[in-house]
Amino acid sequence: MTTDVDRPAEYDAILVVSFGGPDGPDDVLPYLENVLRGRNVPRERMLEVAEHYQHFGGKSPINEQNLALIAALREELDRRGPRLPVYWGNRNWHPLLPDTLRQMAADGVTRAIAFVTSGFSCYSGCRQYRENIAAAREAVGPDAPVIDKIRVFFNHPGFVGPMAANVRGALERFPLADRGSVPVLFTAHSIPMSMADTSRYVPQLQESCRLVAAEAGATRFELVFQSRSGPPTQPWLEPDVCDRIRELHATGVRQLVIAPIGFISDHMEVLYDLDTEAADLCRELGIDMVRAPTVGTAPEFVGMVRDLIAERAWNLPDRVAIGGLPANHDVCPLDCCPAPVRPGTRPASRPG
């Protein structure tokens, strides 16, 4: 793509939008209350998740990981353009989106591109972030900048390539003669079936798994899910990663790779659900498990974020994607990734 760093852009800032996480023990419960507000999650489950954070000092690594990504992105934009300031706002913890948009307005920003740290389409990973941005703009008032979200990147080579390199590196931890038979469990966050059925979340994940496995040379792989938080009466995507580990063990599997393809950084759901719970289960069962890293700040991934920004900022004609599915849409249609309809409720009527 072009490297004309001084080419005029149609935007005047970048907004990195993420989930957020607590910065210390006193933040954990207020943060989880933000996350779970309006959701039918038992308080016992919230306290259980809070205990997960306390195992790591009450601090989520996601904030520092976002700061590292933003620093790398700023360097990439300075080198290749477009040379735009980068801001950061979260859904659930500081810096919260309304505060960030107020700062952007005070700085004179009128129109910005939003990069959301979620590579797959579903209500919680796409539309809800757009609703969060809309609510933040409403809170700020008429001076709030216009924010346009860029497309998801599940089939972009800048995501597939570094993820494949990480899976390949994990497989290389096993003897050469064994690698062809080592299963790779690609994991992603489980979501309610009511959300999955109205989005392209699962097909996009399946395509990413296929692309990454092909590039990594993984011949035995499957998609599983983790981090379920809903009540047991509500159907969510399965199989759960730990359930699948038990099933594989029963068939004689003693070597395993787990690759968190649904996440871009090694945050709490990776550190606890995989590096603690799944790892403990594998040790208990006698399975030699290697967990592949997420893409993090891999140069190719940071370059991809810049390229997605350049697409929109410079209105470039190319939309890079690989595999059997096309590049995702630039502008989400009104009916994209609707909110799940829970029993006894009416469909949400918010605009997209």
DAKA-V92277 format. One record per backbone hydrogen bond with DSSP energy under -0.5 kcal/mol. NH is the residue of the N-H (numbers start at 0). CO is the residue of the C=O. If there is no record, write none. Layout:
NH|CO, NH|CO
This chain:
4|2, 6|3, 9|312, 11|110, 12|110, 13|84, 14|112, 15|86, 16|14, 16|114, 17|88, 23|57, 24|56, 26|23, 27|23, 27|24, 30|26, 31|27, 32|28, 33|29, 34|30, 35|31, 36|32, 36|33, 38|35, 40|38, 44|41, 45|41, 46|42, 47|43, 48|44, 49|45, 50|46, 51|47, 52|48, 53|49, 54|50, 54|51, 55|52, 56|53, 57|52, 58|52, 58|55, 59|21, 62|59, 64|60, 65|61, 66|62, 67|63, 68|64, 69|65, 70|66, 71|67, 72|68, 73|69, 74|70, 75|71, 76|72, 77|73, 78|74, 79|75, 80|76, 82|4, 83|81, 84|11, 86|13, 88|15, 89|94, 90|17, 91|18, 96|89, 99|95, 100|96, 101|97, 102|98, 103|99, 104|100, 105|101, 106|102, 107|104, 108|103, 111|145, 112|12, 113|147, 114|14, 114|112, 115|113, 116|16, 117|115, 121|119, 125|121, 125|122, 126|121, 127|122, 128|125, 129|125, 130|126, 131|127, 132|128, 133|129, 134|130, 135|131, 136|132, 137|133, 138|134, 139|135, 140|136, 143|140, 145|109, 147|111, 148|146, 149|113, 153|118, 155|152, 158|155, 159|155, 160|156, 162|158, 163|159, 164|160, 165|161, 166|162, 167|163, 168|164, 169|165, 170|166, 171|167, 172|169, 173|170, 177|174, 178|174, 178|175, 180|177, 181|177, 181|178, 182|180, 182|254, 183|219, 184|182, 184|256, 185|183, 185|221, 186|258, 187|223, 189|225, 192|234, 194|191, 195|191, 196|192, 197|194, 198|195, 203|199, 204|200, 205|201, 206|202, 207|203, 208|204, 209|205, 210|206, 211|207, 212|208, 213|209, 214|210, 215|211, 216|212, 217|212, 218|216, 221|183, 223|185, 224|238, 225|187, 230|39, 233|230, 234|232, 236|190, 240|224, 243|239, 244|240, 245|241, 246|242, 247|243, 248|244, 249|245, 250|246, 250|247, 251|248, 252|247, 255|287, 256|182, 257|289, 258|184, 259|291, 260|258, 261|186, 262|259, 266|264, 269|266, 270|266, 271|267, 272|267, 273|269, 274|269, 275|271, 276|271, 277|272, 278|273, 279|275, 280|276, 281|277, 282|278, 283|279, 284|280, 285|281, 285|282, 286|281, 287|253, 288|286, 289|255, 291|257, 291|289, 295|263, 297|294, 300|297, 301|297, 302|298, 303|299, 304|300, 305|301, 306|302, 307|303, 308|304, 309|305, 310|306, 311|307, 312|308, 313|309, 315|310, 321|154, 331|329, 335|332, 337|197, 337|334, 341|339, 344|341
